[in-house]
Amino acid sequence: MKLFRAVVREIPENLNSLLWMNLLSAVAMTAFVGLVSTAVQEAATGRISARLLLMFAITVMLFHITHVYTLVTASQDTERLIHKLRVRLFDLVRRADLVTVERIGHASLQGALTQDTQILSQVLPILVLGFQQAVMLLFLAAYLAWLSPLACLLAFGLAGLAVVVRFRRVKQLRKFMQSAASAEERVFNGLTELLQGFKEIRMSGPRAAGVTGVLAEASRESRTANALLKAQWGRNFAVIESMLYSLVGLMVFVVPLLAAGYHEVILPATLAVMFISGPVYTVSVVTPFVTQAELALENIEKMQETLGPAAEAAASETACTLGKDPASIALAGAALTYRDTGGSALFTVGPIAAEFHAGQITFITGGNGSGKSTLLRLLTGLIPLDAGRLLADDAPLATDQMQDYRDRISAIFSDYHLSRRLYCIDNPDPARIRGLLERLDLQSKVTVRDNTFSTIDLSSGQRKRLAFVVAELEDKPIIVLDEWAADQDPHFRRIFYEELLPDLKARGKIVICVTHDERWFPMADRIYRMEEGRIEAVRA
């Protein structure tokens, strides 16, 4: 079983103690059943034994202690397992290349990191409880066999049949679970599109109707799949419950006809069977959870297998450094082809020949879809080249230098993400922060405390200015600004071109700016134009 192997591999520390506690719990329960049977028989004669009462109290206490230890330890170990799986996925995502992450999709990644890990978190303690009940069944079976071998055979024959029925039905449940999970993922994808594309949806009635229609259809499919799953679950529950009730009738009506002398043990045997019904029911109920946990673990492991090769390929990217900040970077014959899932070419960028120098401002211009974003991704090392070379100081960058190269670049992409926390900026100078916030007219909007911005709930232009503050605090030798001025008012657009960019240039940085503001083209030392994936030097 894949789930058992994962538990043994990831969290083996407490397995032995859990096993021993389960055995003690089973012993306590068996002793409990025997004591109850004896006490009932003595009570029928009008006697109450203090010795039995003391033994009963000790048995209950032992069962309570072992039961609590098992459940608490299982819960703690489960969370340790979830933590390990999540951290491993976090690391794989961090080290994977952008193409792999985009191919997998945010919805699938979030599903593995949240939904699937939550399923494991909820289900694993239940499975431990099921294992505890299974061990208890073995001891109760031995006790019942001691009372009446025939009663034990018939009782566990029927109980075994109930479990077999449950297992057979679980195979059907697995299909329902997969269908329900697939439907839920479609709902999640539709909801993501609704929320992320809310502005565009509000701007178009037909678009809004189309998106919500698709989302409603996905919800209907989810409703149908989940209803079928729950209906099958309910039928399974009713069948198992009826079979367990039949166990008591079997002991009272059938066994006495077949076993001589059974009347002498009918009371303790019937009590034993009644106590057996609970564990049998628990084991049968837990069985579908095994399937659910297996599916969740399969999804997580598939995600690891998909991310693994990309992360492994990137593992060597941190082995070497550049030695010094590059005075120039360049693309030579660089090319990349986007392909569909079948491998057919969709769009090709390149071959690209472009160079960028320290102490110079380079503008990149071009229409939408011309390849500017891909150019930036190639230049910053976010995605690997299909052909050509990425150069630093005229020397090809080796794979083991890529992370150090990326660490020397501050980038504000058009689809940038602004974090509230200032990561990797240790002990920033408060005076410098105040100066930057004042220069960009953010001092009344934002403060910094404990390396965290007080807010990032700002307009798009203000958010970009705050991202520029972060880039300035990072103070890296290369800065990439993708349409930074597009969301600024005329005042800050002028400040950007006439003050901020010249200041970066004066400090010897490699400044790369994607822009359409032809009015400020004279500010650039070099201009490249992208068109249909090709590049030409307008000013070199």
N, C-alpha and C positions, 0 to 999 in steps of 0.2 A: 504494500500500500504506500503510495507516494507521500501521503500525509504523515504516516508513521515514520517513514525514512527521514522526512524533513525535520520532525520533532527530535528524533535521535541525533541527527546531524547538528542541529542548531542549538538545542537546549538540553543536553544530556545530564546536566549537573544534578537534578533532583529526581531523576527517573527511578533510581533504586529506593529512595525514601518514599516516593509515591507508591511504589509497588508494595512495600512492607506495610504502609499505612492502609492500603486497600485490603491487604490480607487480614490485618487486625480488625478492620471494619467488618469484613465478612465473618470473621470468627465471632465478633460481638453480636452481630445480627443473628447468627445461628444459635448462639447461646441464649439470646433474647427470646427467640421462638420456643426453644426448649423450656426455658423458665416459665414463659406464659402458659404453655401447655400443662406443665406440672402444677403451677399455681391454680389454674382453672379446675383441675381435677381435685386438688386439695380443698379449694373453696366449695366444691360440690358436697364435700363431707362436713362442712362447717368449720374447717381449720384454716388459719392463716399463719404461714411460717415466716418468722422474722428473718431467718437465714435466707430464705428465697427472696425476701424483700431487699435485703442488703445486696445479694448477688444481682438482683434486678437493677438496683441503683448503680452498681459498679459497671454493669454491662451497658446501661444507657450512657453513662459518663464516658466510657471507652469509645462507644460508637460516636458520640458527639465530638470528642476530641479528634478522632481519626477523620471523621467526615469533614469537620471544619478545616483541618490541616490540608486535606486533599483539595478541597475547593479553593481555599485561599492560595495555596502554592500553585495550583493549576492556573488560576487567574493571573498571578504574578509572572509565571513562566510564559504564559500566552502573550502578555504585553511585552516581555523581553523578546519573544520571537517576532512579534509585529514590528518592534523597534529595529531589530536586525534587518528584517526584510525591507523596511522603509529606507533606512540609512543606506543599504546596498543599492536600492533603486535611485535614491537621491544622487549617490556618487556616480552611478552609471549614466544618469541623465546629464550630470555636470560634465562628464568627460566625453560624452557622445558628440558627434558633429551635428551641425544645424540641419543638414539634409535628412539624417536619420530621425531626429526629433520631429521634424515637420512631416515626414512620411508616416510616422506612427500616429501623430495627431494628439492634440492636447486632451481631447475627451478620453481617449484610450489610456493615456498616461495618468490622468486624474482618476479614472475608474480603478486602475490597478493600485494606485497609492492611497485611495480613500475607500471606495466601496468594497473592493476585494479584501483589503486588510481588515476592514471593519467586520466583514463576514467571518474571517478567521478569528478575530477578537471575540466575537459573540459565540461562535460555534465550538471552539476548542474546549472551553470549560465544560460545556454540555457533553462533549465526547468523553472527557475524563470521568464525568459522572456516569456515563453509560458503561465505561470500562469498570468502574467500581461496582456497578450493579451486576455486571456479567460475572465478576469474581464472586460476588455474593451468591449468585445463582449456583455456582459450583459447590459451595459449602452447603447451601440449602438442599441441593440435589443429594449430597452425601447423607445429610440428616434424614431426608425422606426415604432414601434407599435403606437406611438402617431401620426405619419404622416399617416399611413395606416395599420390597423390591418391585412388586407389580404396580403399586401406586406410583412409585417413582418413574417406572417405565412409561406408564400411560400418561402421567402428568407431563413429563418432559417430551414425550412424543407429540402431544398436542401443542405444548409450548413451542417446541422446535418447528412444528408445522406453521404456527403463527409467525415465527421469525422468518421462515423460508418464504411464506406468502409476502411478508413485508419486503424482503430482499428482492423478490421477483417484481414486485410493484415499483420498487425504487428505480429499476431500469427504465420503466416508463416515466417515472418522475424526472429522471435525468433529462430526458428530451424536453419535458415541460419547463424545467429549470433553465435549460439553454435557450429555449424560445423566449421565455420571460426576460432573461438577462439581455438578449439581443434587442427585444422590444424596448426595454428600459434605456439601453444605450442610444437608440434612435430618438427617444424622448429627450434625453440629455443633450444630444447633438442639436436637436431642434430648438431646445431652450437656450443653448449657447448662442445660436444664430439670432434668436429673437432679442436677447439682451445685448449682445455685442453689436448687432446691426440696428439697434433701436432707432437711432436718428434717421437712417435711411427708410426704415419701415414706417415711421411716422410721416415721412415726406411723401409716401405713395400709398393710396388706398388699395390698389390692386396688389402691390407688393405685400402689404400687411395681410390682406386676405389670403394670399398664396402661402406666406410663411405660417400663419396661424392655422390654415387648412392642413398643411403638411404636418404641423405639430399635433393638431387634433387627431389626424389619422394615425400618427405614431402612438398617441395616447390611447386610441381605441384598440390598436393592436396590442399594446401593453395590457390594457384592461382584459382583453380576451385571453391572452396568454396567462396572465396571473389568475384569472377566474378559473381557467381549466386546471392550473396547477393546484389551486386551493380546493377545487372540487375533488380532484383525485386524492389529495391529501385527506380530505374529509371522509371519502369512501374507505380509504385505507384505515383510518382511525376507527371507523365503525366496525369494520371486519375484525380487526385485532381485538377491539374491546369485547365483541360478542364471543370470540374464541376464548378469551381469558375468563369471562364469566362461566363459560362452559366447563372450565377446569374444576370449579367447585361442584357443579352437578356431576361431573365424572367421578369425583371422590365419594360423593354421597349416594349416588344411584347406581353406578356401574361397578366400581371396585368391590363393594360388598358382595355382589353376585359372583365374583370371580375368585376372590381370595378368602380362604378359610381363616377364621380368627381375626379378620380385619376389624371386627367391631371393637376389639380391645384397643386399637390404635387409631380409630376413626377420628377422634377429636384432635389429637396432635397432628395427624396427617392432614386433616382439613385445614387446620390453622397454618400448617407449613405451606400448603398450596395457596392459601390466601396471601401469605407473605411473599410467595414466589410470583404471584400475579403482578405485583408492583415492579420488581426488577425486569420481568419479561416485557411488561408494557414499556418501561423506560428504554430498554435495549431496542425494542422495535421502533419506538418514536425517534430515538437518536439516529437510527440508520440513515434516514434521508439527509440528516445534517452532515453525515460523512460525505455523501455525494456533493452537497453544497460546498463544503470546505475543500473537497478535492478540485472542484471546478474553479473556485477562487484561487487556490494554489497553482493550478495549471495556468491561469491567466497571468499570475505574477511571474511564474517561471518562464512563460513564453515572452513576457516583456523583458525579462532579464536576458533571455537568449537573443532577442532582437537587438537589445542595446549593447550586449556583451561584445560582439565583434567590433562595433564602432568605438566603444570605450577602450577595448584592448589596443586597437590601432592608434588611439590617441595616448595610450599609456606612455609611449616613448617620447611624447612631445615635450616632456619636462626635463629630459636628461641633460640638455646643454643650454647654454645661454649665448646671447649675442656678444657679450663682453662689454659693449658700450652702446650708447644710443646711436641709432643710424642717422647719418647725415642725409641719406636719400633712400627711398623705397621705390620699387618699380614692378610693373607687370610686363613680361616679355613673352609674346605669343600665347598669352593666356586665353583659354577657351573653356566653356562649360555648356553642356547640352541638358536641358530639362526633358525628362521622358515620362510617359504615362506608365501605368502599372504593367502594361504589356511590353514595355521597352521601346516603344516607338518615340521618335524625337518630336518634341513639341515646339521648342524654341532654343536657339543656339546664340550664345553671347561669345563674341570673339571671332578671330584672334585679336587680342587687345595688347597694344604696346603703349604704355604710359609711365611717366616717371614723376616723382614728387620730391622736392628738395627742402631741406631745413632752411628757415628764413625766407620762405616763399609762400605765397597764397595761390592755391590752385583751385579754379572753379571747374565744376563739371555740370554741364547743362544738357538738355535733351527732353523730348516729349515723354509722356507717360507710356510705360511699356517699352522704352528704348533700351533698357538694360542697366540703368544707373544703379539701382539697388543691388543687382547682381555684381556689378563692378565693385561696389563697396564691400560686399561680402567676400569676394575673392581677394581684394586688397587687404582686408583685415584678417584674413585667414579663418573666417568662419566656416567656409565650405572649401573642400579640396578642388583643385584644378583637374579638369579632364586632360588638359594639355598645357604646355608652356611652363613658365617659371615665375615664382615670386621672389624678388630680389631685395636685399638690404645692403646698401653700400656696394652695389654692383655684384654682389656674391649671392648665389642661389641659397635660399633658406632651406636648411635641412629639416626633416620632420621633427627631430629632437630639439629644435630651437623654436618651434611654433608657439608654445605657450609663453615663453619669454618675450617673443615678438608681440603677441597679443597684449601682454601685460604692459607694453609701452605705448598703448593706444587708448585714448579716451574717445568714445564715439557716442554721438547723440543721433540715433537713426530716426527716420520718420515715424516708425512704430515703436519708439523707445518706451521703456518701462522705468518710471521714477520710483525709487524706494525711499521710504521715510528715513531709514537708517543709513548712516554714512559708513558703509563697509570699507574696510582696509584703509581708513584714514584715521590713524592713531593720533590722539591729542591735537586736533586742529587748533590753530591759533584763533582765539575768539575775536581778536582785533581784525584779523584778515577776513573772517567770516562776516563780521559787521560791515567791513568795507565793501565786500562783494555784494552783500544784500542791498546796501545803500546805492551802490553803483547801478544795480539793476532794479531799483525801486521796489524792493521786496521787504524792506526793514519793518514795515508796518503790517505785513502779512505773515511773516515766518520768523521764528526764532529757532535756535539750535540748543538743545540740552541733552546731555548724555549721548552725544553723537547721533542725535535723532532730530529731524525736523518736527516742529510743533504741528505742522499740517502740510499736506500736499493736495488738499481740496481747493484747487486753484483753477483759473482759466487755462486753456491750452497754451497761450503765450506765456503766462506766468510760470507754468510748469516747465516749459522749455528754458526759461531764464534760470529757474532753480536747478535744472539739469546742468546748465552751463556753470553754475556755482560749484556743483560737484566736480565737473571736469577741471575747473580751475584749482580746486583743492587737491585733486589727484596730481595735477601738475606733471603730466606725462609729455614726452617729446613729440608725440604725434596726436593730432586732434582731427576728428572727422565729424563734420556737421552737415546733416542731411536735411535740407529745406528748413534750417533752423529759423530763418527770418520770415517764413511764410505766415506764421501765426502772430507776428508782432505788429503793433501799430506803427505808423510812419516814424514816430519819435524813436522807438527802440530799433526799428529797422535801420535808421540812420546811425544810431550809436553802434549797432552791430558792424556795419560795413566801414564806418569811418573811425571808430575807436577800438572796438574789441578785436577785430581781425588784424589791424595794424599793430596792436599791442602784442598779440600772439606772434606775429611775424618778427617784431623787434626782439622778442625773447628767443628767437632761433628755433621756433617750433615748425614742424611740417604741418601746414594748414591745408586741409582738403575740405572744400565746401561745395555741396550740391545746391545750385540756385538757378532761378529764372529771372532774377532782377538785372536786366540788361543795363539799367541806369548805372549800376555799380561795377560793371565789367572792367572799367579802367583800373579798379583797385587790385585786380588780379595780375600776378606775374605770369601765370600760365592758364590757358583755358582749353578744356577738352569738350567736345560735343559727342553725345551718344545718339545713334539712330539705328533702329532695327538690329541691335546687338553689336553694331560696329562703332568704332571710335575714330575720331579725327581731331587733330590738334588745330584749334582755331588761333591760338597764340602760344608759342613755345619759346 
